[in-house]
Amino acid sequence: MDLNHLKGQLAKPQPLFLGEETAFRSAVLIPLVKKQGAWHILFEVRAFTMRKQPGDISFPGGKIDETDESPLAAALRETHEELGIDQQSIELIGNLSPFVISPAFVVYPFIGIIEQSELNTFNKDEVEELFTVPLDWLLTHEPYVHYVPVEPKPPIDFPYDKIANGENYKWRSSRMEEWFYEYGNYTIWGLTARLLKHFIEKLK
C-alpha cells in the first residue's frame, strides 16, 4: 500500500456522509416575507393533482437535477418554477445543516428573503395555495410530537445463514418523530415541520 497515495486521497473533499453521492438529493428554501412590519414564513399547499403528497404543506423546493450547479441553485430554481419569483430577487441569508433522512435521502435547506410584491402568482400545477405564519407566533407556540415505530423486516430471501444467530438475530428497532404545528386550519407536519422546528430552535 502506498501511504502517500492514501494520504492524498483522504485529503480530497469528502462527501458529507457515506452514500451522499448516490442518495436522492433535494433542496428547499425557507422563505421569509415581511408583512405589515412583521416577519412571516411562507408555506405552500401542494396541488391536489400532484402525484406525490397532494395537499401536504411544504417549502418551495425539490429534487437536485444534474444540471444544477449546487443544492442552492436547485432551491432557487425550484422556487422560481413554483412561485414565479425572479431568482435574482431572493436575498439568501444562510442555510441549515443538511437533513439526512436516511443514507438514501438528504435535504439541503436554505433561508432567504422574498419580497411580498413578488408573490403575485404561482404555478397552479404544483401549488394549490400560499399562506404565511408570523415568526412571532412560531417562536411562542411549541409543536407537539407523535412517535412512529420503525422495525426492520428482511425479505424472505435474506441470507440468515450468513449471520450470527440466523433467524433469531435481534434487529434494532427505532421510532421516528413526527412533529405537528397547528395554525388556524393548517397542519404543518412531516419533513416541513422538522425543518421548521430546527430553524425556530436556531432563532431561539
Protein Blocks (a to p, Z undefined) as FASTA:
>chain_A
ZZklmmmmmmpccdfbghklmmccdddddddddeehiacdddddddfkbfbhghiacded
ddddfklmbfklmmmmmmmmmnopafklpccfbdcddddfbfkbccddddddddfklmmb
ccfklmmbdcdddfklmmmmccddddddddddddfklcfklpghilmpccdddddddddd
dehjbccehjllmmmmmmmmmmZZ
